[in-house]
Amino acid sequence: MITTIVNKGVSIVMALVVLVSTLSFTIESHYCGEHLVDIAIFTKAKQCGVDVITTKATVKTKGCCKNEIEVITGQDQLKINTFDDLQFSKQYLIKSFVYTYSQLFKRVPKQSVPHKNYAPPNLIIDFQVLHDVYII
């Protein structure tokens, strides 16, 4: 029971690590002078209404405002192997494992229990206690 919980937990953590490591997003912040006006993730930051001049890394306004854009890039060079890229011995091992593992879960025919719908008779007198007969 605990091992299944641990296995599921580890699987979820590994999937989240892969998802987060490949995720890319931008953080855009707008400053008016020294004061931070707005920070936005995935969208544009709200402007304070002053005309904007665009440069490469920062966007400055004619006045005292500026926008800072920080791009956080995820991993984009994942190595994806196919089954055909594996050596023959590893392919054989994986095929054997999958076949053996799938054979563990064959359905067993359902067995009928003839006395399932019948209740035991009511116990009026406990003869074993009455006659002091105990099976040891």
C-alpha positions, -999 to +999 in steps of 0.1 A: +000+000+000+027+024+010+049+014-020+021+022-044+016+056-028+054+063-030+055+051-066+026+073-076+041+103-058+075+098-075+059+095-109+039+127-103+070+146-092+090+134-122+062+144-146+061+179-130+099+182-133+098+175-170+069+199-175+085+227-156+119+222-172+104+225-207+081+255-199+091+289-213+075+322-202+081+359-200+080+383-170+073+419-180+075+447-154+066+484-159+084+511-138+075+548-136+106+563-122+117+542-093+083+528-085+071+495-098+036+499-114+028+464-127+043+429-132+027+405-157+035+369-165+024+356-199+008+390-208+018+426-212+022+448-182-002+478-177+013+510-189+010+543-170-001+562-202+031+578-214+044+573-250+068+543-253+101+540-273+110+504-281+146+491-278+159+455-277+160+444-240+142+473-224+114+495-235+118+531-224+093+559-225+100+595-234+096+604-197+108+585-167+090+552-174+106+519-186+095+483-192+118+454-184+112+421-201+127+389-188+124+358-209+129+325-191+134+298-216+129+261-209+149+232-221+141+227-258+167+201-267+151+169-254+165+137-268+136+115-279+145+079-286+124+055-305+121+018-300+141+012-332+170+032-318+176+006-291+200-024-294+184-058-303+191-072-268+174-042-251+144-045-275+141-082-267+143-075-229+116-049-231+093-071-253+098-100-228+090-078-199+059-063-214+046-097-225+053-113-190+038-083-172+006-083-193+001-120-186-002-113-149-035-095-154-055-121-172-091-123-161-100-153-139-135-167-145-159-155-119-167-182-094-202-185-081-208-188-043-239-210-038-246-199-002-241-162-007-278-152-005-285-175+025-281-166+062-269-191+087-295-206+111-302-188+144-282-200+173-306-210+200-284-231+223-246-232+221-241-270+224-204-268+226-205-246+257-235-265+272-216-299+270-181-285+275-169-298+242-141-278+226-120-287+196-083-283+203 
